[in-house]
Amino acid sequence: MAPKTRTYDPARIRKAVLAQFGHVAEAVRGLDEERLARPAQLGDWTVRDLAEHLAWAVGSLAGAAARPPAVRAEVTVQTWPFATGPIAGKIAGAHRAADAEPGRTPEPLDALYGRTGARFAELLEVLPGGHLLPLWIGGMTVADFLVTRTVELVVHTDDLNRAAELDIPLDRQALAACTRVLADALAVKAPGASVEVRVPPFAVVQCVEGPRHTRGTPPNVVETDPLTWIRLATGRGGWAESVAQARVRASGERADLSALLPLMG
């Protein structure tokens, strides 16, 4: 029997996205040129590029909302982690296209985040959760799109913290949603019930084909903390290294998830 599809409280998700974007906006205002020029450890991006991309990822709601609605929902929270891969290059370059225009001066981050945050909040007041956004990856409801913004915000907040030596806080609800989206993606990628993956306090999923346990402690268990899981799922951490450093505890002959990770990059 297929696992029950997880649901998310729209009000909590909207509050979490706004809170996490606010945390990032406050942090980037204080970045000097030296830290903005540092490598972000994401291809050839600098910290400035990363900060601009994060604003673009949230601001893309406005662009999608300005176009005619999609006819049907083609992408859900559960399928989104796998839908972005084929257009990763297009996504990565979209926020930089305007800056490449001749004679254009890049918008200061303070102004960019202020403008993006204000417009985003305005749209959340008027767009119903069921409105179908015409995204590059297909039609998606506003409610589902907002859940995916928790992944963008949490993952890239962690990127910013490491690259620029910051301590931007992670909103608990945003961290919880991000953890759950990526845990559920593992269950979609490797359906089954022979391995139990625990990411306390936010998620427990079963995955990988094989014998199913019915009672007691499962024979194959993986347990880790939310941030380690998020890094593994997005290619920012290695399985062997995480196990060796005891950030991941894996027991059982089927508990090696290295062949299934990362889920998205």
N, C-alpha and C positions, 0 to 999 in steps of 0.2 A: 504494500500500500504506500502510495506517495506521501511524503511528509506534508503536513498542513502548511499552507502558505502563510508566512508571518505578516502581520499587519502592524502599522505604525500610527500613533496618535498624531493627526495633522497639526493640532495646536502645539504640541510639544516639539514636533520637528521644526515648525516655523520659528518658534522661540529659540531653539538650539542653533539653527542656522544663523539667525540674526546675532545671537550672542557670540558665536565663534567668529563671525565676520568682524564684529566689533572688536574682539580681542586682537585680531590680526591688524586691523586698521590702526588701532592705538600703537601697536608695536612698530609698524613700518614708518610711522611719522617720525620716529626718533632715530632712524637709521642714517648714518653719515655715508658719504660717498665711498669711503674705504670698504665698508661692509657691503654696500650695494654692489660693488664691483667684484666681490668674492665669488668663486665658482660655487654653484649650487649643487654640484655632484649629480646633475641631471643633464647629460649630454654637454652641450656647450653653453647652457644657460648660466647666467649670473644670478645673484640674489635678487637684483632688480627685475630680471626677466621672470623669475619665479613669482615675485610679488605681483607683477603685472598680470601674469597668467591666472593667478588666483582671483584677482579682481574680475578678469574676463570670464572665468568659470561661473562666478556668481552673476555677473552682469549679462550673461548670455540669456537669462530669463527674459530680459527686456527685448532683445532681438527676436527671440522666438515668439513672444507674445504679440509683437507688431505685425507678424505675418498671418495669413489666413489660417484658422485652426486645421489640424490634421483631421482626416476622415475617420481614422480608427487608431486605437492604441496598439502599437506594434512592439513596443519595448516596455518592460516592467522593471521594477526594482530587482527582481530575481535574474533577469536576462541582461540587464545593463552592464554588469562587469565584463561580459563577453562581447558586447556590441561595440564598445569603443575602440578595441584593438585595430580593426581594419582601417579606421580613419584617424589613427593616433597622430600621424604626421600633419594632417589637416587641422586637428585640434591644437597641436603644439604651435603651429604657425599662425593661427588665426589672430591671436592677440597681438602679434608683432607686425601684421600687415600694415596697419595704419601708421605705425612709427616709421615704416620704410618709405612713406610718401615724401617726395622731394620738398625740402623746405619746411617740413613739419617738425616742431619742437615737441619732444615727448612730454606728456602731461605729468606734472609732479605727482608723486604717489599720494600725498595728502589730499590733493584735489580729486584724483582718480577714485580713491576709496570713498571720499565724501559723496561724490556724485553717484557712484555705483550703489552705495549703501542706501542713499535716499530714494533712488528710483526703485530699488529692489523692495524696500519697505512699502512704497506706494503701491506697487503691483500686488503685493501680498494682501493688501486691503481690499482689492477689487477682483482678483482672479479666483474663481472657484476652483476647488481641488480637482474637479473632474474635467476642467478645460484641457483640451488636447493640444499640446505644443508640437509644432512641426519641426522637430530636431533633425539634424543631419543623419542620425542613426534610425530615425523613424518616429512615428507619433508616440507621445508619452504624456500621461496626465501630469498636471502641475503637482499634485500630491506626491506622485512617484519621483518626479524630477527633484523635488525638494529633499527627499530622502537621499538621493545620490549626491546632493551638495554637501551632506555631512561627510561623505567619503572624501570628496575633493578638499574640503576645508581641513579635516583632521589630518589627512595624509600630508598635505602641503604645509600645514602648520608645523608638523614634525620636521619636514624638510627644512623649513625656515629656521627652526630652533637649532638644528644641527649645523646648518651652513653658516648662519650669522651669529652663532653663539647667543641665542636669545632664550627666553624662558616664557614664551607665550602660553598661557594656560589653555587647557583643553576643556571645553564645556562637557560636563558629564553626560548629558543626553546626546550630544553630538558624537562623543566617543562611543557610547553604547550603540547608537544606530550604525555607525561605521563598522564597528566590530561585528554586529549581527549581519549586515549586508554581506560582508566578506566571508563570514562563517557559512552562511546559507549558500554562497556561491560555490564553496567547496562541496557541499552536499549535492548541488546541481551538477558539478563537473564529475564527481565520482559517487554516483548514487549507490546506496547500500546501507548496511547496518552492522558491519563487522568491526568498525572503529568508531569510538566515541571521542569527539574533539571538544574539550572544555576550555572556555576562555572566561573564567570567572572575573567579575560577577555578572557578565552580560550575555553569554551565549553557550549553549551546548547543542551540538549537532552530531548526527550519526552519518557515516559515509563509508564508501569502499565496499565492493561486493565481497561476499564471503559468508561464513556462518554467522547467524544472528543470535545474540545472547538474549535470554528471556528474564533472567533474574540475577541479583547479586552484582558484583563488580564485573564490568565487561573485560574480556581477555586482552583487548587492544585499546589503549587509552593514550591520548595526547592531551597535555595540559600546558597552557602558557598564559601569560598576561596579555591584556588587550594591545598594548603598543608593540610588543614583540610579534603578536599575531598579525597586526596590520602591516608591519614591515615585511614579514614573510610573504603575506598574500600579495603585496605590491612590488616585490623584487628588491626591497631595500634591506633585506637581511637574508643570510644564508642558513639553510636548515642545519647542516653539520656544525657550523660555528655556534648556532643558538643552542643546540643540544649539548655541545662540549662545554659551553659556559653556563649550563643548567638554567637557561632561560626557557627552554622547552624540556618537558619531561615526557618521554615516550616509552611505553611498555607494551610488549607483545610483538609477534613476528610480522604483523600487518601495520604496525604503527609508524613506519617510515613514510612520511608524506613528501619527501624530496622530489619525487617524480611528478607530483601534482602541483607544485609551486614554482613560480608565483602564479596567482590566478589572474592578475592584471598588472601591467607595468606602467 
